[in-house]
């Protein structure tokens, strides 16, 4: 049986993407890091989501320290 076809493109241009809200990115970082096996895996997954340490939306070090203190 053939797969379904649709009118949506398979590839999304970078120009069509919008950044997520800071609060959403912060919560996603917490979830990813909590469920990652190690720091390398967390970094890889965060980078795949576009919210990793190399992205422009990454949180600053003081925010990380605040979260760790809680």
JOZI-V563235 format. One record per pair of residues at least 4 apart in sequence whose C-alpha atoms are under 8 Angstrom apart, sorted by the first residue. I is the first residue (numbers start at 1). GAP is how many residues later the second one is. D is the distance in whole Angstrom. If there is no record, write none. Layout:
i->I gap->GAP d->D
i->I gap->GAP d->D
This chain:
i->12 gap->4 d->7
i->12 gap->5 d->8
i->13 gap->4 d->7
i->20 gap->4 d->6
i->20 gap->5 d->6
i->21 gap->4 d->6
i->22 gap->4 d->6
i->22 gap->35 d->7
i->23 gap->4 d->6
i->24 gap->4 d->6
i->25 gap->4 d->6
i->25 gap->26 d->6
i->25 gap->32 d->8
i->26 gap->4 d->6
i->26 gap->33 d->7
i->27 gap->4 d->6
i->28 gap->4 d->6
i->29 gap->4 d->6
i->29 gap->17 d->7
i->29 gap->22 d->7
i->30 gap->4 d->6
i->31 gap->4 d->6
i->32 gap->4 d->6
i->32 gap->10 d->6
i->32 gap->13 d->7
i->32 gap->14 d->7
i->33 gap->6 d->8
i->33 gap->9 d->5
i->36 gap->5 d->6
i->36 gap->6 d->5
i->37 gap->4 d->6
i->37 gap->5 d->7
i->38 gap->4 d->6
i->39 gap->4 d->6
i->40 gap->4 d->6
i->41 gap->4 d->6
i->42 gap->4 d->6
i->43 gap->4 d->6
i->43 gap->9 d->6
i->43 gap->10 d->7
i->44 gap->4 d->6
i->44 gap->8 d->8
i->45 gap->4 d->6
i->45 gap->7 d->8
i->46 gap->4 d->6
i->46 gap->5 d->5
i->46 gap->6 d->4
i->46 gap->7 d->8
i->47 gap->4 d->6
i->47 gap->5 d->4
i->47 gap->6 d->7
i->47 gap->7 d->7
i->47 gap->8 d->7
i->48 gap->4 d->8
i->50 gap->5 d->6
i->51 gap->4 d->6
i->51 gap->5 d->8
i->51 gap->6 d->6
i->51 gap->7 d->6
i->52 gap->5 d->8
i->52 gap->6 d->6
i->53 gap->5 d->5
i->53 gap->6 d->8
i->54 gap->4 d->7
i->59 gap->4 d->6
i->59 gap->5 d->7
i->60 gap->4 d->7
i->61 gap->4 d->6
i->62 gap->4 d->6
i->63 gap->4 d->6
i->64 gap->4 d->6
i->65 gap->4 d->6
i->66 gap->4 d->7
